[in-house]
Amino acid sequence: MPISLYNSLTRSQDTFTPQDPNRVTMYVCGPTVYNYVHIGNARGPVVFDVLARLLRRHYAGVVYARNITDVDDKINAAALDAGVPIGTITTRFAQAYRDDMAGLGIAPPDIEPHATGHIEQIIAMCERLIATGHAYAAEGHVLFRVGSYPEYGHLSGRDPEELLAGARIDVAPYKQDPGDFVLWKPSTPELPGWDSPWSRGRPGWHIECSAMCKAQLGDTIDIHAGGVDLLFPHHENEVAQSTCANGGKTFARWWVHNGMLTVDGRKMSKSVGNVLLVHELLKTYPAEALRLFLLRGHYRQPLDWSDAAIAQAVSTLDGWYRVLRELADVPVEGTLPAAAAVEAALCDDLNTPQALAELSQLANAARAATPAGRGAAKAALLGGGALLGLLQQDPETWFKGDSGNTDAAAIDALVAERQAARAARDFKRADQIRDELAARGIAIEDGAQGARWQLVK
């Protein structure tokens, strides 16, 4: 079945056809590494991880790049505050980002370009833009001449004149037009900088992604993805400078944008005190529950975090893992089959809500399967989960959680003692053990295969 994706460029859902089926290219805007990322920053990586999984099922070669912005004014400020080089800040938080993404079950990208590793390419792109009249140098800066690109505003659907009228733009004296944006800017002695024909300076944010994308994936890529908050000005500026630098070639054929995340209906803000860091959430909630929560809404729509929403994600996974635990003795041989209904939902513009509904149906089918059909039903459930990056653990690991602060052997002994007490009809002692375990956040589940325990999440 073909994949169809909503394309922000055409404002329509179109059947995806890559330039080269043997080399499908996708670039995702990655983090600016100066601090830990919040849960809203993780929505795009989770969604586009599912897209990468889907693409790899359909095409022999997929090249997925997600960049690291490691030179930026926020990074500079953090380094100056700490009294350390920017590399100290960026190395620490780039690794923290990788760890957080891995915790959410996100596979690493095929390529992870760093802005500081592409200064030469950035300078070369600036030189090409100047040579073709699309940029100019002024007082150590290089600026893109927006008026030289008639299609400016097309991606975001904004009129350039209205943008100039309504935007709060700092009109520097060296700008030829108020809307012109910076490609290169000079650095003062305390700031990081690189030698260039115009000044010892550093790149602007927008040119970094254009240069990294061209260097790693080519002049024209299949998919460019990121949050809808990047649509303007970041992605609009990327289109303008890349198209002009590459002789009018299309920069990205598909633009895919994920919606924003709020907390109890409010935008995340330090002043409000509702910024939820992935680094901290992974200590509190099961990682797969966080991932499931981020997939519950359609990626193009807003998503709201609440305690009830994450509790529902945990409950849903409890149900699915309970099915797998009951089928623990059923072998699954060979490669997991693709769950056709789950894949069909994902092929329809990454319809993860429908895909999750189909996964629930597979869980119900596995729960009700006859002995002869249990193996196929379990494989289908696991195969559907794999497409979404879910159900990736052993069921007992899920239910017992992180045993780092839990003496599993001691709990097993208490559960066994309770079983013996029940067998001896010493229900008082059995109830005492249940209450003792409940006080420690451990629930007992009695079933046909005996008693099992789990941490209460």
C-alpha positions in Angstrom: 0.0 0.0 0.0 1.4 3.5 -0.8 2.3 6.0 1.8 0.5 9.3 1.7 1.6 12.4 3.7 0.2 15.8 4.2 2.6 18.2 2.5 2.7 21.7 4.1 4.1 23.0 0.8 1.1 21.9 -1.3 -1.4 22.1 1.6 -2.7 18.7 0.6 -2.3 15.0 1.4 -0.4 13.4 -1.5 1.0 10.0 -2.3 4.6 9.9 -1.4 7.0 9.1 -4.2 10.7 9.6 -3.6 13.2 10.8 -6.1 15.2 7.6 -5.8 13.5 4.5 -4.1 17.0 3.3 -3.2 17.9 6.5 -1.4 15.0 8.1 0.4 16.2 11.2 2.2 14.7 12.8 5.3 16.0 15.7 7.4 14.6 16.6 10.8 15.4 19.8 12.6 17.2 18.7 15.8 17.9 20.4 19.2 19.8 23.5 20.1 21.9 21.9 22.8 22.1 24.3 25.8 19.8 22.6 28.3 17.6 19.5 28.8 14.7 19.2 26.3 11.0 19.3 27.4 8.4 16.7 26.4 7.1 19.0 23.7 10.5 18.8 22.0 10.1 15.0 22.0 6.9 14.8 20.0 8.5 15.4 16.6 11.3 12.9 17.2 8.8 10.2 18.3 6.5 10.9 15.3 9.3 11.0 12.8 10.8 7.8 14.3 7.6 6.1 13.3 7.8 7.7 9.9 11.3 6.4 9.5 10.2 2.9 10.5 7.4 3.0 8.0 9.7 4.3 5.2 12.2 1.5 5.9 9.5 -1.1 5.4 8.7 0.3 2.0 12.1 1.3 0.6 15.5 -0.4 0.5 17.5 2.7 1.4 16.5 5.4 3.8 18.9 8.1 4.9 17.6 9.9 7.9 19.5 13.0 9.2 18.7 14.9 12.4 21.0 17.8 13.2 22.6 19.2 16.3 22.7 23.0 16.5 25.8 23.5 18.6 26.5 27.2 18.0 23.7 29.7 18.9 23.2 32.7 21.0 21.4 30.7 23.7 24.4 28.4 23.9 26.8 31.3 24.0 24.8 32.8 26.9 24.8 29.5 28.8 28.6 29.1 28.3 29.3 32.7 29.4 27.2 32.2 32.5 29.0 29.0 33.4 32.5 30.4 32.4 33.2 27.5 30.1 33.7 27.0 26.3 30.6 26.4 24.3 31.9 22.9 23.6 31.5 22.0 27.3 27.8 23.0 27.2 27.0 21.4 23.8 28.8 18.1 24.5 26.9 17.6 27.7 23.5 18.5 26.4 23.9 16.8 23.1 24.5 13.5 24.9 21.7 14.2 27.3 19.4 14.6 24.3 20.6 11.4 22.8 20.0 9.6 26.1 16.5 11.1 26.4 15.5 10.1 22.9 16.9 6.6 23.3 14.9 6.4 26.5 11.7 7.0 24.5 12.6 4.2 22.1 13.7 6.5 19.3 16.3 5.0 17.1 19.4 7.2 16.4 19.4 8.9 13.0 21.6 7.6 10.2 23.4 11.0 10.2 23.8 13.5 13.0 25.4 16.6 11.5 26.7 19.3 13.8 26.6 23.0 12.8 30.2 23.6 14.0 31.3 20.8 11.7 29.9 22.6 8.6 31.3 26.1 8.9 33.2 25.7 5.6 30.0 24.7 3.8 28.1 27.6 5.5 30.6 30.1 4.3 30.6 28.7 0.8 26.8 28.9 0.7 27.0 32.6 1.8 29.5 33.2 -1.0 27.2 31.7 -3.6 24.3 33.7 -2.5 26.3 36.9 -2.6 27.7 36.0 -6.1 24.2 35.5 -7.5 22.7 38.7 -6.0 20.6 37.0 -3.3 22.7 38.2 -0.4 25.0 41.0 0.5 27.7 41.9 3.0 27.4 44.8 5.4 29.4 45.8 8.4 30.8 42.2 8.9 27.3 40.7 8.4 25.9 38.7 5.5 22.2 39.1 4.9 19.8 37.4 2.6 18.0 39.7 0.3 14.3 38.6 0.7 13.2 40.7 -2.2 15.3 38.6 -4.6 13.1 35.6 -4.0 9.5 36.2 -5.3 8.2 32.9 -3.7 9.1 34.0 -0.2 6.2 33.3 2.1 4.7 30.5 0.0 5.6 27.6 2.4 4.1 29.3 5.4 1.2 30.9 3.4 2.2 34.4 4.5 2.3 37.6 2.4 5.7 39.2 2.6 4.3 42.7 2.8 2.0 41.7 5.7 4.9 40.0 7.4 6.9 43.3 7.3 3.9 45.3 8.5 3.1 43.0 11.4 6.4 41.5 12.5 8.5 43.0 15.3 11.7 43.4 13.3 14.8 45.1 14.6 15.7 47.2 11.6 19.5 47.4 11.8 21.1 50.3 9.8 23.1 47.8 7.7 19.9 46.2 6.3 18.9 47.1 2.8 15.4 46.0 3.6 13.7 45.4 7.0 12.8 41.8 6.1 16.4 40.7 5.2 17.7 38.1 7.5 21.2 37.3 8.8 23.3 34.5 7.3 26.5 35.5 9.0 27.2 37.8 11.9 30.4 39.1 13.5 31.5 37.9 16.9 32.9 40.0 19.8 36.1 38.7 21.4 34.3 36.7 24.1 32.1 34.9 21.7 33.0 31.9 19.5 33.9 32.8 16.0 35.4 31.6 12.7 37.4 33.5 10.1 35.4 34.4 7.0 35.7 36.9 4.1 33.5 39.3 6.1 34.5 39.0 9.7 35.5 36.7 12.5 32.0 35.6 13.2 29.5 32.8 13.4 26.5 31.6 11.3 22.9 32.6 11.6 20.5 29.8 12.7 18.7 29.3 9.3 21.8 28.9 7.1 23.1 26.2 9.4 20.3 23.7 8.5 20.5 24.6 4.8 24.2 23.9 4.6 24.1 20.7 6.7 21.2 19.4 4.6 22.9 20.0 1.3 26.2 18.6 2.5 24.7 15.4 3.9 21.7 14.7 1.6 22.1 16.8 -1.5 20.5 19.8 -3.2 17.0 18.3 -3.2 15.7 16.1 -0.4 12.5 14.0 -0.2 11.2 15.0 3.3 12.0 17.9 5.6 10.3 17.6 9.0 10.0 19.6 12.2 7.6 21.3 14.6 4.9 23.6 13.2 6.5 26.4 15.3 9.5 26.2 12.8 7.3 26.8 9.7 8.0 30.5 9.9 10.6 31.9 9.9 13.0 29.0 10.1 11.7 26.7 7.4 10.6 29.6 5.2 14.1 31.0 5.3 15.6 27.6 4.6 13.6 27.3 1.5 14.6 30.8 0.3 18.3 30.5 0.8 18.6 26.8 -0.3 16.6 27.4 -3.5 18.6 30.4 -4.4 22.0 28.9 -3.5 21.2 25.8 -5.6 20.2 27.5 -8.9 16.5 27.3 -8.3 16.3 23.6 -7.5 13.5 22.4 -5.2 14.9 22.2 -1.7 12.5 19.7 -0.1 9.7 18.0 -1.9 7.6 17.2 1.2 7.4 19.4 4.3 5.9 17.5 7.3 5.1 19.4 10.5 3.9 18.2 13.9 1.6 20.1 16.2 2.5 21.6 19.5 2.1 20.2 23.0 0.4 22.0 25.9 0.1 21.2 29.6 -3.4 21.1 31.0 -4.4 23.4 28.1 -1.6 26.0 28.7 1.6 26.6 26.8 4.7 25.4 28.5 6.5 28.3 30.1 9.2 28.8 32.7 7.2 31.7 34.2 4.2 29.5 34.6 6.4 26.7 36.0 4.9 23.9 33.8 7.9 23.0 31.7 8.1 19.2 31.8 11.7 17.9 31.0 12.0 14.5 29.4 15.1 14.0 31.6 12.8 14.1 34.7 9.7 12.5 33.3 11.7 9.3 32.4 12.4 9.0 36.2 8.8 9.2 37.0 6.8 7.4 34.2 7.5 4.3 32.1 9.2 5.4 28.9 6.8 3.4 26.7 3.9 5.2 28.3 5.4 8.6 27.4 5.9 7.3 23.9 2.4 6.0 23.7 1.0 9.3 25.0 2.9 11.3 22.3 1.3 9.0 19.6 -2.2 9.1 20.9 -3.2 12.3 19.0 -2.7 12.8 15.2 0.7 14.3 14.7 -0.6 17.4 12.9 -3.0 18.3 15.7 -2.2 19.9 19.1 -1.7 17.5 22.0 -2.4 18.2 25.7 -0.5 16.7 28.5 -2.4 15.9 31.7 -2.1 13.4 34.6 -5.2 11.6 33.3 -3.7 11.2 29.8 -0.5 9.6 31.0 -2.4 7.4 33.5 -4.5 6.2 30.5 -1.4 5.4 28.5 0.0 3.3 31.4 -3.4 1.5 31.7 -3.5 0.8 28.0 0.0 -0.7 28.0 -0.8 -2.7 31.2 -3.7 -4.3 29.2 -1.5 -5.1 26.2 1.3 -6.5 28.2 -1.1 -8.6 30.3 -2.1 -10.3 27.1 1.6 -10.9 26.2 2.3 -12.2 29.7 -0.5 -14.7 29.3 1.1 -15.8 26.1 4.6 -15.9 27.5 4.9 -19.7 26.8 3.8 -19.3 23.2 6.8 -19.2 20.8 7.1 -16.8 17.9 9.4 -17.9 15.2 11.0 -16.0 12.4 10.5 -12.4 11.4 7.5 -10.7 13.0 4.8 -10.1 10.4 3.6 -6.6 9.6 0.2 -6.0 11.0 -1.7 -4.9 7.9 -4.3 -2.8 9.6 -1.7 -1.0 11.7 0.4 -0.3 8.7 -2.5 0.8 6.6 -3.3 3.4 9.3 0.2 4.7 9.3 0.3 4.9 5.5 -2.7 7.3 5.8 -0.7 10.3 6.9 0.7 8.6 10.0 -2.7 8.1 11.5 -1.4 6.9 14.9 -4.7 7.1 16.7 -6.2 4.7 14.2 -3.0 2.6 14.4 -3.3 2.3 18.1 -7.0 1.4 17.8 -5.9 -1.4 15.5 -3.3 -2.5 17.9 -6.0 -2.8 20.6 -8.0 -5.0 18.3 -4.9 -7.2 17.8 -4.6 -7.5 21.6 -8.3 -8.5 21.9 -7.8 -11.1 19.2 -4.7 -12.5 20.9 -6.6 -12.6 24.2 -9.4 -14.6 22.6 -7.3 -16.8 20.3 -7.7 -20.5 20.3 -4.7 -22.6 21.2 -4.0 -23.2 17.5 -4.1 -19.6 16.7 -2.2 -18.1 19.7 1.2 -18.1 18.0 0.0 -16.1 15.0 -2.1 -13.8 17.2 0.9 -13.0 19.4 3.1 -12.4 16.4 0.6 -10.0 14.9 0.4 -8.1 18.1 4.2 -7.8 18.5 4.5 -6.9 14.8 2.0 -4.1 15.1 3.7 -2.8 18.2 7.1 -2.8 16.4 5.7 -0.5 13.7 4.9 2.0 16.5 8.0 1.3 18.7 5.7 -0.2 21.4 5.6 -3.5 23.2 9.3 -3.7 23.0 9.9 -5.2 26.5 9.4 -8.6 28.1 6.1 -8.4 29.9 7.6 -9.2 33.3 10.0 -6.3 32.8 7.1 -4.0 32.1 5.1 -5.1 35.2 8.1 -5.1 37.5 9.5 -1.9 36.2 12.9 -0.6 37.2 14.0 -3.0 39.8 17.0 -0.9 40.7 15.3 0.2 43.9 13.3 -3.0 44.3 14.6 -6.3 45.8 12.9 -8.5 43.3 14.1 -11.7 45.0 12.7 -10.6 48.3 9.4 -9.8 46.7 9.3 -13.1 44.9 9.9 -14.8 48.3 7.0 -12.9 49.9 4.7 -13.8 47.0 5.7 -17.4 47.4 5.0 -17.2 51.1 1.6 -15.8 50.5 0.8 -18.6 48.0 1.8 -21.1 50.7 -0.3 -19.4 53.3 -3.3 -19.4 51.0 -2.7 -23.1 50.3 -2.7 -23.7 54.0 -5.8 -21.6 54.4 -3.9 -19.1 56.5 -5.8 -16.1 54.9 -4.8 -13.7 57.7 -1.1 -14.1 56.8 -1.8 -14.0 53.1 -3.7 -10.7 53.6 -0.9 -9.3 55.7 1.6 -10.0 52.9 -0.7 -8.4 50.3 -1.0 -5.3 52.5 2.7 -5.2 53.1 3.5 -5.3 49.4 0.7 -2.8 48.6 2.3 -0.4 51.1 5.5 -0.7 49.0 3.7 0.1 45.8 3.4 -3.5 44.6 0.2 -5.1 43.4 -0.5 -8.9 43.4 -2.5 -10.4 40.5 -3.9 -13.9 41.0 -4.4 -15.9 37.9 -4.6 -19.4 36.4 -0.8 -19.5 36.2 -0.4 -18.4 39.8 0.3 -15.1 41.5 2.3 -12.4 39.8 3.4 -9.0 41.1 3.9 -5.7 39.5 4.9 -2.2 40.5 2.0 0.2 40.6 2.9 2.9 38.1 
